[in-house]
């Protein structure tokens, strides 16, 4: 959700590896580096919904599946890898601040 010109909101499901990373950063009272990469190679989009073993890079996993090295650059703000074919990249940090999401957040009620 867009809050203003410099802030977005996100929800990361508790069953995802990203939530484990968030927990580790928040336990150290640190912000979580994050990159949101849009309009990539279709294989990267398909990979985003797959479960890859914890600690394994999705870029390396996908590169092995396609028998290629996945080309990434280092993010100038977070240092995280960014696919070179991304058309739009949002880079920043997740804070521990909670806000209301809506009007449609968790509309299913679970």
MOGI-V763177 format. One record per residue. N is the residue number from 1. RES is the residue in one letter. OMEGA is omega as a letter, one per 30 degrees, with the letter a starting at -180 (NA if undefined). Layout:
BEGIN
n: <N,N>
res: <RES,RES>
omega: <OMEGA,OMEGA>
END
This chain:
BEGIN
n: <1,2,3,4,5,6,7,8,9,10,11,12,13,14,15,16,17,18,19,20,21,22,23,24,25,26,27,28,29,30,31,32,33,34,35,36,37,38,39,40,41,42,43,44,45,46,47,48,49,50,51,52,53,54,55,56,57,58,59,60,61,62,63,64,65,66,67,68,69,70,71,72,73,74,75,76,77,78,79,80,81,82,83,84,85,86,87,88,89,90,91,92,93,94,95,96,97,98,99,100,101,102,103,104,105,106,107,108,109,110>
res: <X,X,X,X,X,X,X,X,X,X,X,X,X,X,X,X,X,X,X,X,X,X,X,X,X,X,X,X,X,X,X,X,X,X,X,X,X,X,X,X,X,X,X,X,X,X,X,X,X,X,X,X,X,X,X,X,X,X,X,X,X,X,X,X,X,X,X,X,X,X,X,X,X,X,X,X,X,X,X,X,X,X,X,X,X,X,X,X,X,X,X,X,X,X,X,X,X,X,X,X,X,X,X,X,X,X,X,X,X,X>
omega: <l,l,l,a,a,a,l,l,l,l,l,a,a,a,a,l,a,l,l,l,l,a,a,l,a,l,l,a,l,l,a,l,a,l,l,a,a,l,a,l,a,l,l,l,l,a,a,l,a,l,l,a,a,l,l,l,l,l,l,a,l,l,l,l,a,a,l,l,l,a,l,l,l,l,a,a,a,a,l,l,l,l,a,a,l,l,a,l,l,a,l,a,l,l,l,l,l,l,l,l,a,g,a,a,l,a,l,l,l,NA>
END
